[in-house]
Amino acid sequence: MMLTCIFGFNQIMRGYYFMGYQAIFWFILAAVVFFIPFSFMMSEFSFSFKNHNGIYDWMQNLIGSRWAFIVTFLWYTSYLIWMVNTAFTIWAPLPGLFSSSQERFEMLGISNAQLFGILGWTFFLIIFIITSRGLKSIMRATLIGGIINIILNVMIFLIGITILIVNKWEALYEIKHFVLPSFNIDFQGIVPMLSFFTLTILAFGGIETVISFVSQVEGSIEKIFKWFIGSILVIPLLYIIGIFAVESVVDWNSVLANSEVNSGNFIYIVIKNLGYELGMALGFRESTCLQVGMFLMRYVGVSMFISLSAAMVIFSYAPLKQLIEGTPRQIWPKLFVRYQRGTPISAMAFQTVVCIVLILTVSFGGNAATYLFDKLLLMTGISGAIPTIFLVSSFIIFRFIKKEGRTFVIYKNKWFTLMISIVAICAITFASLFTIINPLLNHDYQTFGWIVSGPIFFGVISNLIYSRYQRTYVNRFKNKR
């Protein structure tokens, strides 16, 4: 499940395209200062509150119920908008994988955007059917995604090793740029490197979603924790091995230093080149090498589609489940807390309708609708990072102030715990601040405004929802007493 939700094969290619070998250093740094410490913190929360339902339950007695709800709502909205955007963009590479060009096409008189919108809402219906069947169906989907991610990484590694062995370990591209500036001129200098560091931190996001499933996994805490530790260590290792394998056999200057290469197609160009180099190393004719490259590109494209689809299943279920089950039932309409096979089926149906309406509006609403949704994406840019800061801060309170509930302890030394907590807070705070400040550095004040307004807007909405709950239920209950 962790491999499906956290590890992204596309992050390997993105790291190579942006930074070359330098990406390995930044992934290691992000893993050391953020991902591994934060994962252990969340595991202490989850194993200590094994019968609770996610981040609201973890935080409510530490920072207060109101703030816990606001943070949880911000966290949920960031995933909701991400799902809509992913359901729309997940289809974009597929036409190019199975046609001779990436140019705009029309089918049955509708545009690409409209076709992707129709596919997107159909996609959401399928996800709803899967999640409504209960946890077992969700687990099967995530298992498929995890297996595909492992196969992709092993395949890339074996291709790289094969090419190196056939060429008697003489790399097609000399390995000497671990600490030198990136080949990509857009990522040379301090500011672009810090920008990439932000991307590496975000690449490790999602652990708080996965770990909340501990309460639903059968088995002893010790056994579950061992699997958890293994996954935490494997994910950074997969990133490192993948970048190393690609960089060892693909020449950045000859493959990606091309005006036709962009952020939308570089993944498939790299994969296609890997297949071509494999064919050349094995002595195939050039025409056969090109066919190997096309086959590999299509295989990876379809595999990434399936893997991302599996991640969509878990992210359409877990954040909503935490929002509905973890928070007080009285906050929500009675219909939202109706369950079927352990799933908040009515809330899931409502979420599906909201996502479908959004994606159809973007697809058929013209430029104005697309513009508004792009701004909505900017508004959720740091909404997913702010909850992480609150979670780490809550963990400090959990370990140093609150004495109850500490049934599972990983960090035994309190000063070491404080140090790594502060480092993790600094890392994610830096990533958030840089996301905010970066538009200002480019004099893009409009983008800056939308990014800053997002947490404020969703924070106000969540505060109003909680105030209504407090006014209509909590205060009324106190008056009765």
Secondary structure, 3 states (H helix, E strand, C coil): CHHHHCCCHHHHHHHHHHHCCHHHHHHHHHHHHHHHHHHHHHHHHHHHCCCCCCHHHHHHHHHCHHHHHHHHHHHHHHHHHHHHHHHHHCCCHHHHHCCCCCCCCCECCECHHHHHHHHHHHHHHHHHHHHHCCHHHHHHHHHHHHHHHHHHHHHHHHHHHHHHHHCCCCCCCCCCCCCCCCCCHHHCCHHHHHHHHHHHHHHCCCHHHHHHHHHHCCCCHHHHHHHHHHHHHHHHHHHHHHHHHHHHHCCHHHHCCCCCCCCCCHHHHHHHHHHHHHHHHCCCCHHHHHHHHHHHHHHHHHHHHHHHHHHHHHHHHHHHHHHHHHCCHHHCCHHHHCCECCECHHHHHHHHHHHHHHHHHHHHCHHHHHHHHHHHHHHCCCCCCHHHHHHHHHHHHHHHCCCCCCCCCCCCCHHHHHHHHHHHHHHHHHHHHHHHHHHHHCCCHHHHHHHHHHHHHHHHHHHHHHHHHHHHHHHHHHHHC
